[in-house]
């Protein structure tokens, strides 16, 4: 195997069919769903996971924000334009920052 192939393999998300994605844990890289423009965005990191299902995320170009857990995933999406199915009466954003 060439070095370039090895490098690409190391950068690919590790997922196994039939196994759940890695858990949301502080410090873990994650992707966040944006309603507008309707895409998953990367380079977010989990700051905190709250008991009410909300997740505080950090990004170098955005303020820290507390968002609904259903908007966050820990593996790269196969299709960055295909979003999650929001729960009925879904909450999108609690506040730009949250301290617990």
CORZICOR-V898840 format. One record per residue. RES is the residue in one small letter. PHI is phi in whole degrees, 0 to 359 (* if undefined). OMEGA is omega in whole degrees, -180 to 180 (* if undefined). D_FIRST is the distance of its C-alpha to the first C-alpha in Angstrom with 1 decimal. Layout:
BEGIN
res=RES phi=PHI omega=OMEGA d_first=D_FIRST
res=RES phi=PHI omega=OMEGA d_first=D_FIRST
END
This chain:
BEGIN
res=x phi=* omega=-179 d_first=0.0
res=x phi=282 omega=179 d_first=3.8
res=x phi=297 omega=-179 d_first=6.7
res=x phi=294 omega=177 d_first=8.4
res=x phi=293 omega=178 d_first=6.6
res=x phi=298 omega=179 d_first=6.9
res=x phi=299 omega=179 d_first=10.4
res=x phi=298 omega=179 d_first=11.3
res=x phi=297 omega=-179 d_first=10.7
res=x phi=290 omega=-179 d_first=12.9
res=x phi=276 omega=-179 d_first=15.5
res=x phi=289 omega=177 d_first=15.9
res=x phi=295 omega=-180 d_first=19.0
res=x phi=267 omega=177 d_first=18.7
res=x phi=223 omega=178 d_first=21.0
res=x phi=236 omega=179 d_first=21.6
res=x phi=306 omega=179 d_first=24.0
res=x phi=87 omega=178 d_first=27.3
res=x phi=254 omega=179 d_first=26.9
res=x phi=292 omega=177 d_first=28.8
res=x phi=293 omega=177 d_first=27.3
res=x phi=303 omega=-178 d_first=27.4
res=x phi=290 omega=173 d_first=31.1
res=x phi=283 omega=179 d_first=32.8
res=x phi=224 omega=177 d_first=33.2
res=x phi=306 omega=180 d_first=34.3
res=x phi=90 omega=-178 d_first=31.6
res=x phi=279 omega=176 d_first=29.1
res=x phi=293 omega=180 d_first=27.6
res=x phi=212 omega=177 d_first=29.1
res=x phi=245 omega=-178 d_first=29.9
res=x phi=240 omega=179 d_first=33.6
res=x phi=277 omega=175 d_first=35.3
res=x phi=252 omega=180 d_first=37.7
res=x phi=299 omega=175 d_first=40.5
res=x phi=241 omega=20 d_first=41.0
res=x phi=265 omega=179 d_first=38.9
res=x phi=79 omega=-180 d_first=37.5
res=x phi=203 omega=172 d_first=33.9
res=x phi=278 omega=177 d_first=31.6
res=x phi=240 omega=-176 d_first=31.1
res=x phi=261 omega=178 d_first=28.5
res=x phi=70 omega=172 d_first=28.8
res=x phi=266 omega=177 d_first=31.5
res=x phi=227 omega=179 d_first=31.8
res=x phi=288 omega=175 d_first=34.0
res=x phi=267 omega=-178 d_first=36.9
res=x phi=204 omega=174 d_first=38.9
res=x phi=246 omega=-175 d_first=39.3
res=x phi=259 omega=-177 d_first=43.0
res=x phi=295 omega=180 d_first=44.8
res=x phi=272 omega=179 d_first=46.0
res=x phi=89 omega=178 d_first=42.6
res=x phi=271 omega=-178 d_first=42.3
res=x phi=227 omega=174 d_first=39.4
res=x phi=265 omega=-177 d_first=39.8
res=x phi=239 omega=177 d_first=36.9
res=x phi=241 omega=175 d_first=36.2
res=x phi=208 omega=-177 d_first=34.8
res=x phi=292 omega=180 d_first=35.1
res=x phi=249 omega=-178 d_first=36.9
res=x phi=228 omega=171 d_first=39.1
res=x phi=291 omega=172 d_first=41.7
res=x phi=302 omega=-178 d_first=40.8
res=x phi=219 omega=174 d_first=41.9
res=x phi=256 omega=-175 d_first=42.6
res=x phi=234 omega=177 d_first=41.5
res=x phi=293 omega=-178 d_first=41.6
res=x phi=300 omega=-179 d_first=38.7
res=x phi=290 omega=178 d_first=38.1
res=x phi=271 omega=-173 d_first=37.0
res=x phi=243 omega=175 d_first=34.1
res=x phi=223 omega=-176 d_first=30.7
res=x phi=254 omega=175 d_first=27.8
res=x phi=235 omega=180 d_first=24.9
res=x phi=295 omega=179 d_first=24.1
res=x phi=287 omega=177 d_first=26.2
res=x phi=294 omega=178 d_first=24.8
res=x phi=235 omega=-176 d_first=27.7
res=x phi=294 omega=179 d_first=29.1
res=x phi=262 omega=180 d_first=32.4
res=x phi=263 omega=-174 d_first=33.0
res=x phi=267 omega=177 d_first=34.9
res=x phi=285 omega=175 d_first=36.1
res=x phi=270 omega=-179 d_first=39.5
res=x phi=293 omega=174 d_first=42.0
res=x phi=295 omega=177 d_first=44.4
res=x phi=300 omega=-178 d_first=48.0
res=x phi=56 omega=-175 d_first=49.8
res=x phi=297 omega=172 d_first=46.5
res=x phi=266 omega=-178 d_first=46.6
res=x phi=262 omega=-175 d_first=44.3
res=x phi=214 omega=178 d_first=45.0
res=x phi=275 omega=180 d_first=47.4
res=x phi=194 omega=-180 d_first=47.7
res=x phi=300 omega=177 d_first=45.8
res=x phi=221 omega=-179 d_first=45.8
res=x phi=211 omega=178 d_first=46.7
res=x phi=240 omega=176 d_first=47.5
res=x phi=243 omega=* d_first=47.7
END
